[in-house]
Structures are given as C-alpha cells and as structure tokens.
Amino acid sequence: MKVASWISDFFSLLYPDLCPACGNNRQRGEGEICLYCQDNLPRTNYHLQADNPVEQRFWGKVPVFRATAFFFFRKGSPYQSLLHQLKYKGNCELGRFLGRCAAQDLFASPDFRSVDLLMPVPLHVNKLRKRGYNQSACIAEGLAAVLQKPIDTKSLVRSVENPTQTRKGVYERFRNTEGVFSLIDKQAVASKHILLIDDVLTTGSTLEACVHALREADDVTVSVFVLALA
Ligand SMILES: [Zn+2]
C-alpha cells in the first residue's frame, strides 16, 4: 500500500485531474473524487441506525447522544489514500468535499440536523503550526456548508502534545488521554448540542477525552462524526 500511495501522490502531482482514490481520470465537475468512487464509497449509514457500532464504542465510557462514521475504511482499500491525502498531503479541499457529501446524508437524520455547533478535534498548537492545517477542520468546513451550522475551533484546546508515546497499552492510553484537552470557554458550549468531528475512528480514546472535557460545561449534549471507521 505504501508503494501504491506513493505512486498515487506522484501522479496527482503530474496529473491533478486523476481521482485520488482509484487513480482514473476525473471529468470536470465530478468533484474531488470520481463519480465511480463516490457511488462505491462503502457508506455505513449509521446515522440512520440507533445503537450502531460507532455508538457502542462509547458505551460505558462517556455519554454520547449519537455517533456515526461516513464510510468503512480497510487497509489497502483505494479509500485509504483519501485519508492519507487529507492528513499528510495538505489536501484540505478533499476533506471539505467529503464533508459536504457526508452532510447530505446526515441531513436525513433529525438527530444530526439538531446540532448547534460543529467542533473539529483540536490539534496541539505545535502540531498545527508544523502541519499548517487541521484535517478535521477541513471536514468540519464541508459539513458546515451543507448543515449551515457554525464551527467552533477556539473553545476546546489540546493542551498536551503527545501523551501516547510514553506509555503503552489501551488502558494506559485511555488513562493517559484524560486531561489532554481543556475546555477554555465553558459558556460557548453550555446548553448546546455539539458535533465532535474527526477523520478516523480507531480506539476512540481521543474522542473520549474530548467528550470528557466538553462535559465540564453545563447541560451539554455531544454527538460524534468521523469520516472513516477503521
Ligand atoms: Zn475514483
């Protein structure tokens, strides 16, 4: 897959009109990925399913009202390169595009339509400076364009840069992510329904830590949206 993603990066430099997922030619007006890949995206449709597997990941950990992922992601699938482009290659427009596609689906769910505020999982300020953008904020911008909701990138901050490298194990990792995020403006989220946004859901411990921090505010409801479910 490394070679495949290297080749796809190389070709996207030479031929920017190639689809970043399948590598085929992209027609004008097709969007950031070709229509074939858009149609074949392995959507979860979990926004229409209560108690879905994404929601179950938070059970017994933190209270989450609704949670969903836009599509399933498997190692080696053509869609893996989308996430790579988004996270490491500065393709923020791809994140916005996928966010807009996902929001058109989310619109069918009254639970997701009722969110007040979109909140991308924050990067630590040092990482943001180094990378130059927050990939989750790109997704949030796409969602916001369709859902017509404001984005908050100020109230929640990542105050600890990288806690997971020093210790190992899932339990330790979770313990370790507590206190990683700080809610610096409680008023901004009080009595609101917040949609937390991230690119990929793996262990869920980062999102758990965010929910934990948001609950410092009064009467807050938190839902979760991730682009891809690993
Ligand atoms: Zn394609």
Boltz pocket constraint, residues with backbone or C-beta under 6 A from the ligand:
constraints:
  - pocket:
      binder: B
      contacts: [[A, 19], [A, 20], [A, 21], [A, 22], [A, 23], [A, 24], [A, 33], [A, 34], [A, 35], [A, 36], [A, 37], [A, 38]]
      max_distance: 6.0
